[in-house]
């Protein structure tokens, strides 16, 4: 038997499907015969990105800040989830300290300057600003001051802050009291929180992201239970949560548009993650339909209401039909009223697009009798080509050409929106220190080049955020997966940062604003590996240096003190003998 794991964002582990070996081998033979090399891979494109293109890196509050209960911060659902002792996270790890970024602001800003990035995408911790989640219960002024100082440090360094309002860390009290995103009242609480952020930081922040990857937040939090709050409301909970998230997004956008836009002149969008879905058989209409359905259930689920006013028709049809077959009077997919459709449509100044990998898609009908679930509602199977480069995480393969296709799909599907790539990166699961991350360099080179091709195709991409600045807490995977440009030793209290080879390579792309010519791009690679080899040697020598420091700080003064005492005793003896 062969096991294929469903794709998703970082930390999003999906249910496993089992496919018979003979059928897989048949598919592989077809792929090998017709897809030996994608046209996009056949030739690397040398050229420049448009003037003013914004290069950046990203992170999120819960994954990096630490200080989980410091200076007035309230608990989040992820604090509760990781502290439960139920084995929710690999190794029972927590993010109580994480990267300790709460106490290392200046150091992290220095790393951003070293990278030469134009922007930094980070999230605010809702419970750090509003400990209960409710503005009327009181604002944590220390939280306001922390983020205000951080934003000032970025602006002073000519780094544009791109600020996410919510990256999965809902205040625990809103979950405990109201059921979190299962309750429509979250939209009002989120709007109050967003208004607080616009008021406190909007004079300096001109790019706002309401939600980061809400699909994974809904599916893993309310369907599979792999993420906080750990609920398994199969086939219902995720659709209800997403419905309320979309309403909350629209309410926040209107709040900015009506109250703040005229004076602050900023942009408000949403960040949606989606892998590309490629039909297994391009001559099979059912596979083509299945691949389209895959994209609509992934990207269209949130983008279609925002750009067209309602859920994709294929979602309404499939979920509605299966709900009826399961004996339900109403579809498990909630319905927007006409007023809500009008209110939600057009509530995005830009589309934030996160992307990591690609899947081959083939049609597969799942009987409604199997019970309600998001996976069964889609009627498809996701497959991977064994020839794709495996990057270590079970779900992540390097397939650069899928990125170009997704960008072009978004461009045509949603009316040529302004696009910011808000997440794209490669992980590492090796436990040993790996500063020479050649695989990340190759991933970065391939994916950014496909983005450049998409821009040449006509996609209106204005910026790119590589994921991520630092190795950090990766949700249910704990610290086992590493996405950072900077390696962090989580065994050391001060969480030291060490640059990987990809730092040097990404910096060269940013400085050149693209890929000038083959010879120069090749020198970037060798220069990056040369620097990382030196850094590896220095890192390997650190235990000896630490030992020498101990010798210098403790042993040498002790010996000197003993010498002085011995000399004093000898002098006393000499004086006594003379007298």
N, C-alpha and C positions, 0 to 999 in steps of 0.2 A: 504494500500500500504506500501511496505518496501523500504527504501532508502539505497543504498550501494554506498559508496564514493570510487572513484578510488584511488589507492595508489600512493605514490611518496615520494620524500625526504622531509626533514623538510621545512615547508613553502610552499610546493607544493600542493595547493588545486586543485582537479580535478573535471571535470564535473560529475554530479550526474546521475546515471541510476536508473530507477524505475522498480522493478520486482514484479509481482503479488504475493500476500501473499501465495496462495495455492502452487505455484511452489517452493517458498522459503522453505516452511514447508516440502515439499517433499524432497528437497535437504538436509535439516537439518536432516530429519529422516534417510536418507541414510548415511549421515556422522556419525550420532550417532551410526548406526548399524555396520559400518565398520571401523571407525576411533576414537574409544573411547579414545585410547591412542596410540600416535605414538611410534614405537619401540625405537626411540632415547630418548623419554621422560621416558621410562619405568625404566631406570637405569642411575643414575648419575655416571660419570666416574671420579674416583680419580686417579690422576697422575700428572706428571710434563710436562711442555712445554720444547722443546729442549733448550739446553744451548745456551745462546746468543740471545734468543727470545727478541724482542724489544717491550716494553710496553710504551704507550704514550697517550696523549690527543691532541685535536685539536681545532682550531678556524679559523675564517677568518677576514681579515682586516676590511671590511666594517661593519661587525656585532659587532666589539669590539673596534676599535681604537678611534672613535670620531675624534675631531680636524679636522672636514671635510673641513675647509677652512684655516687651520693654516700652517704657515711656507712654503708657496709656493705651497701647494697641489692644483691641479685643480679639477673641478667638475667631478663626475662620473655620469653614467646614473641613478644610484640609488639615488644620491643626487637630480637630476632633478625629478625623479619619486616620491620621498617622499615629495618634496617641492611643488608639483604641486597644492595642495589643492583640488584635485579631489576625495579624499577618497580612494586612492590607497592602503593605509595601515590602518589597524584597529586602530581606535582612532586618525587617522592622525598623528601617531608617526613618528619620524625621527631617524636617527642614527647620528645626529650632535654631540652628546656626547657619546651615547652608553655606553660602560663600562669604557670609559675614559682611555683605555689602552695605548694610545699614551703618556700619562703623568704618567703612573703607571707601567713602565717596570720592575723596580726592585721588586716591590710588587708582580707582576705576576710571575716573575722568582722564587721568594721565595715560592709561592704556588706550583709551579712545583717541587721544591726541596722537599716540604712537602709531595707531592704525591709519590715521589720516582720514577718518570717516567724516562725511558731511552731516549725518544724523545718527541719533541713537533712539531706538524704539524700546521703551520700557513701560511697565504698568504700575499703576497706583494700587496700593492695598486698601480696599474699601474699609475693612475693620481697623486699619491704622488711623484712618481719618474719622470714621464714625464707628466707634467700638461696638455699638449694638446694631449698626446698619441703618439706624433711623436718625435723621438729622435733628428731629425735635428732641431727641434724648441727649443731645449734646455733641459738640465737635471737639476732637482731640487736637488742641492747638500745637502740641509738640509734633504731631504727624504733619500738620500743615507746614510747620517751620522746616521739618526735615525735607519734604519734597520741594519747598520753595528754594531752600539752599542748594539742593541738587540741581534744580533747573537753572538757577543763577550760575552755578559752576559750569554747566554745559554751554549756556549762552556766552559766558565770558571766554570760553574756548572755541567759539564759533562753530559749535555743534548744535544742530537743530533738534529740539526734543520732539519726538513723535510719541504721544502719550496714550496708552490703552487704559480705559476706565475699569474694565473688568476682565481679568485673566483667571477665571475659575475659582478664586478664593472668596466665595460669598461669606458674609458675616454669619457665624454659627447661630446667633439668636434669631435671624430671619428664617433659617432652616428649621430650628426647633419650634418656633412659635407659629410659623405660617406654612411650613412645608417647602420653603425655598421656591424654586422655579416652577413648582406644580401649582403655585398660587398666582393668580393674575395681579394681586396687589403688589407683586415685586416690581411691576412697571412703574408704579408711583414712587416707591422707595428708591429705585434706580434713578429716576428723573431728579429727585431731590438731591441725591448724591452727585449726579452729573452737574447740576446747577452749582453746587458747592465748589466743584473742581473748576468749572468755567469761571466762577467768580474769583477764586483764589489764585489761579494760575494762567488764566486766559490772556492776560496782558503779555505773556511771554511764550505761551504754547499756541501754535497756529495749526497744528495737525493733531486731531483727536480720533482715536479708534474706540468705538463703543464696546465691542466685544471681540475677543480673540478666539477663533476656532469654536464657535458655539455648537457646531455639529458634534464634535468630540465631547464637549462638555455635556451635551444632552444625552448622547448615546451611552457614553461610559459612566455617567453619573446616575442616569435614570432608567437605563435598559440593561446593561450588563452588570452594573455595580462595581466595576473595576476602579472607578474613580469616586471621589467624594461627590455626593453624600452616601454613595454605596447602595442605592436603591435598585431593585430588579423588577421594574414595572413593565414587563415585556410587551412591546407592541402598542403601548399607550403612553407611558411616562415620558418617553423622549419626545413624542409629538406635542404633548401638552407643554413641556418645558420649552421647546423651540418656539411654539406659538407665543408664549409669554415673552420670550427673549426678543422676538421680532417686534412685538408691541413696545417693549421697553426701549429698544433701539430707536424706533420711530419717535417715541415721546421725547427722548433725549435730543434727537436731531431737531425736532420742532422747537424745543426749549432754547437751543442755541440759535436757531434761525430767527426766532421771534424776539429774543431778549439780548443776545450777545454779539451776533454776527456784525451788526452795523458798526459797533465800536471796536471789536477785536479783529474782524476780517480774517477769521480762520476757516478751516475745513473740518468736516465731521464725516467719517466713513465707518466701515466695519471690515474686519479681517476674517476671510473665509478660507479654510484649508480644503484642498481637494487634490487627489491624485488624478492623473490622466487615465482614462479607460479606452483601450484600443480593441476593436473587434478582433477576435481570433481569426475569423474567416471573413475577409472583406467582400467575398462574393455571396455570403449568406445574409439575407435581409434580417433574419432573427438575431444574428450576432450583432449586426449594426444597430438594431433597435435596442438590444440589451446594453450595448456600450453607451448609447444615448441615455438610456434609463439610469445607468450607473451615474452619469454626470448630473442628471437632474435630481436624483436622490441625494447626491453629495453637495454639489455647488448650487444647483437650482432651488433646492429646499429653502435656502435663505435669500439667495440673490433674486429669484423670480418675484417674490412678494415686494422686495425693495425696488426693483426696476420695472416690474410689470403689474404689481398690485395683487398678485395671488400666487398660490402654490402652482408648480408645474402641473399641467393637465395629466401627465402620465402618473404622477403621485396620487392625484385625486382618484384617477380611474383604478389603479391597482389596489390601493389601500381600501377604497370604497367597495370594490368587488369582493375582496377577501374578507372585509368586515361583515358584509351581507352573508357570505358563505359560512361565516363563523356564528351566525345567528344574532348578530347585533343589529339594532334598529338604525343606528347612526354610524357613520364612518369613524374609525379611530383617529383619522386625521381631522383636527378641528377646522372650523369654517370661519373665515373672515366675513363680517357684514360688509355691505356696500360702502358704508361710511368708513369702516376700518381700512378697506382696500384703497380708498381714495387718500386716506390719512397716511398710509404706509408708503404708497407709491412715490418714488422720487426722493426718498429720504437718505440720500448718500451723495456726498460731494466727490467721493472717490471710492473705488473698489480696492480694498486690501486683499491681496491674493497670496495665500500660503501654499507651497507645493514642495513635495519631497521625492516622490517616486511615481511609477506607472504600473498598471496591471493590464493583462490581456483579459478580455471579457467574452464570455459565451453565455447563451441563453440556457436557463434551466428553470423549469416550473416546479415550485414547491407546493404541495397540497395544503389547502387552508386548514385541513384537519390537524396539521402539525402544531397548530396554535399560533397566536399572533407574535410576530417579531419583525424588527426592521430588516434583518437579513432575508427572511422569507418573503417579505413584501416586495422585494426588488426582483425576484425571479431571475437570478443570474449567478454565475460562478466567476470568481476572480482567480487568475492563474499568473504565474511568473515564468519567464523564460530562464531555464537553468544556465544559459550563457551570460545572463546579466551579471554585472559585478555585485557581489554580496558585500555589503559594507559592515557586517557584524550584527546589527540589530535584525531580528527575525523578519521584520516587515519591510526593511529598507534596502532597495537595490538602486544602483545608479543607472538611470535611463534618461539621459539628457534630452533626447528628441521629444519626449512626452511633454516637457516644459513648454517648448515652442507651441505645440499643438493646443495645450491648455490656454495659453495666453491668447492665441488667435481665436479660440472658441469663445472666451470671455469677451473679446473685442467685438465679435459679430453678434453674439447672443444678447448682449446687454447694451447695444447701441453705442459702441466705441467709448466706453467710460474711461475716465482718468484712472490709471492703475498704478498702485504702489505694491511691489512684491514685499510682503510683510514677514514671510518666513521661508527660508530655503537653506538646507544644510545637511551635513553628513555626521553620523555618529561613530563612536568607537567603543567597543565593549571589552577591550583588553584591560586587564587589571594592572598590568605593568605600565610604567610611565612611557608614553609615546609622544615625544616632542616632534619626531620626524614623521608627520602625518601625510605621507604622499597621497594616500587615497582621498583625503579631503581636498588636497590641491587639485587632483584630477577631476573630482566632483565639481569643485568650484569653477574650474576652467570650462568644463563641458556645459554646465548649466547656465553660467553667465553668457557663454557664447551663443547658446540657443535663445536666450533672452534677447541678445543683440539681433539675431536673425528675425525674431518676432517683431522687434521694433522696425526693422527694415521692411517687414511684411505689412506694417501699418498699425500694429498694436501701440496704444498710447501709454506706454510705460514710462513713468517719471522718476522712479526710484527703486532701489533694491536693498533689502535687509537680509544679511546673512545671519543664520541662526547657528551659534550664538556667540556672544562676547566671551563668556566663561563656561567652563564645565560647571554643572549645577545639579540641583535635585531634579530628577526626571520622573516625577509622579510615582506610579506604582513600581517603577523600575529602580527607585532609590538613586544611588550614585553609580550604578553599573554601566549606564550609557553616558558617553561624553560627547557633547556637541561643540565644545568651546574652542575658540582660537587660543585661549589661554588655559593651560593645565592648572588644576588646583589640587594640592595635596590636602585631602579632607581629613587626614590623620593628624595634621598639625593644627594646633589651636588657633594660630593667626591666619590660617588659610592662605598660604603664599601662592602667588600667581607666577606661572612660567610660560613664556611665549612658545608656541609651536611653529613649525615651518610655515604653516598656512598664513600666519601673521604677515611674514615677509612677502609672500606671493600675493595675497589680497591687497596689501599696500601698493604693490606695483601695478595691479589692475586699476586701482583707484587713481594713482598719480597719472597713469597714461590715459585714463578714462576709456579703457578698451584694450585692444590687442593690436599694437602697431605693426609688427611684422614677425615672421617665424623665428628669426635669429634672436631678436630681443626677448620674445616670450620664452624661448628655451633657456636663455640666461637667467631669467627669473627663477625657474625651477631649480637649477643647479645652485644658485646663490642661496635660495631658501634652505635647501638641504645642507649646504655648507654651514650656515648659521646655526641650524638646529643641531648639527653634530657637535659644534662648540658648546651650545647650551646643554646638550645631554651630558657632555664631559663635566661641565661645571656642576650640574645637578648630581651626577654620580659622586663628585668630590665633596658634596655638602656634608655628609656624615663626618669626614675627616676634618673639614673646616670647623664643624661644630665642636668636635673633640679638641681641636687646637684652641678654639675660643674658650672652652672650659679650662684648658691648661693655662691659657693666658690670664683668664679672669680669676681663677681660684688657686691653681697650683703655684704659679709664679709668685703672686703676693704672699702666699703661705710660706714658701721657701725663703723669700726675702725677709719675712718677719722672723723666721727661725734663725736665719743668719745674723740678723741684728741682735737677737736675744743671746745667741752663742757668743757673739763678739762682746756684748756687754758683760756676760758672765766671765769671759776670759780677761777682760780689762779689769774687772773687780778683783779677780784672783791675782793678777799681776800687781795691782796697786797694794793689795794686802801683803803680798810677799815682799814688796819693796819697803813697806812700813815695818 
